[in-house]
Every structure is written in structure tokens, then in C-alpha cells.
Amino acid sequence: MRVTFATEAVPGRPNEDFVAATADAAVLLDGAGTPPGSESGCSHSVAWFSRSLGSTLLASMTQGTGTLAELLAQGIKTVASLHDGTCDLSHPGSPSATVTMLRHTNDMLEWLVLADSVLVLDVVDAGEPMAICDDREAQVGALHRAEMDALASGTDEHVSAHRRYVETLRSYRNRDGGFWVAATDPLAADQALTGNMPADQIRAAALLSDGASRLVERFHLHTWSHVLDVLEQSGPDELIRQVRAAEKSDPQGVRWPRGKTFDDATALYCRS
């Protein structure tokens, strides 16, 4: 695979996304940030968690055997062992992340998607790209975000409402009827969306954090086909530039209500 990627943090904050790749494997994580004033029970940052789990997963994808779900379960266990003696891993706010994994092996392309990052596949002879996203968190969130979305982004009231929203969603995290993310419970890996396809049936693939996919999913400015065209013709940096331009055009969230005015944005594009 020929791979290009780019990632850009919110200015003034550490990047809580993680992306890395080899010639035959790619992984992208989007860490779930802890709002100001909210506890996590952990002395480590979300960025630390994303880097630790992401690097562990990439190593296992290139060196180990097993399904992607098995590798994710083992990766969650490994990272938990790094801080179970110093942190409260039972805390509902313990650092967590979405996970997207892609691996080319034995003429097959395998994938795993857990939580709301997006995998977009350009499939040969298909009329439209295949977008794979685990939208369970969005479904739960839609029931609780009205207060936050009614307030102008950047105000103290919006910051407080966003914190309450995040803390409410924690009660749904990693349980039936809620949504699943990579945190401390390896059983979350069993809830991931997985699949495979002959590699020669896929022209290209894109891994997007929700900060990059918001051009389609929240802003509705582009289609997945357009996103793939931008990535092919101009690369991931241009896709992120378009995200930032849209965010800057609506700083108070009037046109597009959202929890974060700006979000870490990461895009990886690969083609055979």
C-alpha cells in the first residue's frame, strides 16, 4: 500500500489523535478528551493513552498473529497493565479512544472500526464509496445534546453544558444499550465492526478521525466521494485545511452546533 497521512491538533492543546502505518498496516485512534473540570481517575493524559495503544496495535499487526479484534483486546490489556497500579481503571472517565485498523495480508484487506472514527473504502465497480462507522455513540448522544447545541460555542455556559454532556455519556460507555470504545475493558474489542475483502477489489481506503469526517457527517459540505477525490488529488493536508476553514466560518456553532468548535483532525489515505 502507498500511504500518506496528516494530523493537526487544536491549537494550544496536545494532539489526542494517533495515526501510524507500515506498508501493510494502518491504525488511527481518536482519544476522547476530558473536559475542563471533569475527573478521569487517571494520572495519564488522553494523548498518552492514544499513543500507547496505537503504537502497541501497529506493532502487533505487523509482528503478531490473530484477528484484528483479538489484537485489539490484547492491546487494551497491555496498556491497562501500564497504569493499573497508579490509576483508578474503574473510573468511568478513564482515558479512552476510538480505533480504526486496516491490514493487508494474504491478498485480503481486513478492517476493524470501534466507535465513531470512519473507514471509507473505494470499492471497484461500486457506485459509491463504502463508509464504515460505528454510530452507537452518536445515537446515544443525540438524546442528550439539545442543551449543549442550543448554546453558543466558546461561552462559559456552553463549556459547562459540554462537560455535563460528556459526563452523562460516560454512564453509557462500554455497556449493552450504550456504545463501546477502547478503554480498560478488552471485551470492547468484541463489539467492533469488522470485515474483509479481496485487496484487488479496493482501489483506495481512508481512515478519518471524527475531526476530519465532520466535513461530511456534521457539516454536510461534501460526500464521501468528494473526500476521496480530495485525498487522491491534493492529499490529507488539504482535507484538514478544508475542515479548519469550515470550523472558522462558524466559530459559535450557529450553523453547525457541536461540542468542540475545533477538533483534532487526522486523515490517512492509502491505495494499492
Sequence and secondary structure as in RCSB ss.txt:
>XXXX:A:sequence
MRVTFATEAVPGRPNEDFVAATADAAVLLDGAGTPPGSESGCSHSVAWFSRSLGSTLLASMTQGTGTLAELLAQG
IKTVASLHDGTCDLSHPGSPSATVTMLRHTNDMLEWLVLADSVLVLDVVDAGEPMAICDDREAQVGALHRAEMDA
LASGTDEHVSAHRRYVETLRSYRNRDGGFWVAATDPLAADQALTGNMPADQIRAAALLSDGASRLVERFHLHTWS
HVLDVLEQSGPDELIRQVRAAEKSDPQGVRWPRGKTFDDATALYCRS
>XXXX:A:secstr
 EEEEEEE  TTS   EEEEE SSEEEEEEE    TT   S SS HHHHHHHHHHHHHHHHHH  S HHHHHHHH
HHHHHHHHTTTS TTSTTS  EEEEEEEEETTEEEEEEESS EEEEEETT SS EEEE  HHHHHHTTT HHHHT
S TTSHHHHHHHHHHHHHHHTTBTSTTSB  BSS GGGGGGSEEEEEEGGGEEEEEEE HHHHHHHHTS  S HH
HHHHHHHHT HHHHHHHHHHHHHH TTSSSS  S SS  EEEEEEE 
